[in-house]
């Protein structure tokens, strides 16, 4: 009768035809919960329409969006994560011993009994979509809470190890409740959120998990019990990177490659550092395949013409400046990819090599064995390069070698950590580089930042697509300081950074702030975001 009632209601309301009902009833085997799911899976009925009918049939309130309900922390606290994830519901409120829960399957008649038996609460149900339940669990419990609960039950100990592989299939064994699964969940969730870094930090009585998304750290929910298995989490990460599991006193760095179920592969750069309460981990996430197209990196058309012309020069130094995480390395790779031809020898010296590019000889520096930027640069010069990329100029020796390389007919790309383009000149002088050598070798200094873009779905108000932040994706802003004859003279005369910058602006250079405000005018970002990333003078 229930099947007949649901089907008749759907036909009567015009959601499906009588013929469709009869065909699906045969396929669903006479089960009412299967009837609805089959109709939705075949695309004959929208889930929203199904739930409206079920709400009417079972007299259960229907909420398309759980944000309409003020979810109480008390309700979340009293219901264990493993219970929520196993039965597929979201606790909403707890008042006078009555627990209100959101469900997507009103046919689950045993849910209320199980909650009463295991937790002691009477149950009131409201109806919502499966997606809303899953999003609620993720937001209020975190993606790893259920796994931590099962580990703490001792179903599978935290010391579990698996055979090391060159590529980890991190979503393959999704049903295992182990530290292996826990670490895999942390990494896969970060990748899905487009995070660039994962921070695992231990304090006096808790573990903090944070993802850096669009340049800003975002704290994720981590159950308090994770504190007790944090050493096992760190050990698992060490095993993935072939590091020393028993070494806890000195910093360790490693790398690993992981694969998701959809076949996507990413490289991980792992740094482990002993803190006051235990070992802290930072994992940098690097996609193995990245689109390196100079036309799409974000330069304005006129500026792009300038960049293309500059990188075609036979010799000289092209510098990109900015703080860590400002996209300098990506811009360098993109320039090198444009120049990567069979008739050109390109060698890069990096720490570390972030993206492997066919056709470019890439060297990973290793100071532990004496392979520094300076020593590698000396060796590279004997390999007959046309173009060289030095990951970063950190000391006077590297700076001197880079400049002398450019003066002997090589095109050199490198980076500096300075706030703006004009400060790059002062930084090199501080390293002891003679002003006349600087004036003779440097062709351009580009200062760069990455700014968050306003989410185009909600226009900055915050929505599901942007995790309620109002921002999604990033774009570079920059200032290009061409070293012309006037600025070369100022360099040899030891003029200050401010004087050099003023001259560059007079020559037509657009500052970082001006470039950023152009994005604001186009509606791509906000004034506050530009102010956040650009240091005001």
Secondary structure, 3 states (H helix, E strand, C coil): CHHHHHHHHHHHCCCCCHHHHHHHHHHCCCCHHHHHHHHHHCCCCCHHHHHHHHHHHHCCCECCCHHHCCCCHHHHHHCCHHHHHHHCEEEEEEECCEEEEEECCCCCCCHHHHHHHHHCCEEEEEECCHHHHHHHHHHHHCCCHHHHHHHHCCCCCCCCCCCCCCEEECCCCCCCCCHHHHHHHHHHHHHHCCEEEEEEEECCCCEEEEEEECCEEEEECCCCCHHHHHHHHHHHHHHHCCCCCCCCCCCEEEEEEEECCCCCEEEEEEEEEECCCCEEEEEEEEECCCCCCHHHCCCCHHHHHHHHHHHCCCCEEEEEECCCCCCHHHHHHHHHHHHCCCCCCEEEEECCCCCCCCCEEEEECEHHHCECHHHHHHHHHHHCCCEEEECCCCCHHHHHHHHHHHHCCCEEEEEECCCCCHHHHHHHHHCCCCHHHHHHHEEEEEEEEEEEEECCCCCCCCCCCCCCCCEEEEEEEEEEEECCHHHHHHHHCCCCHHHHHHHHHHCCCCCHHHHHHHHHHCCCCCHHHHHHHCCCC
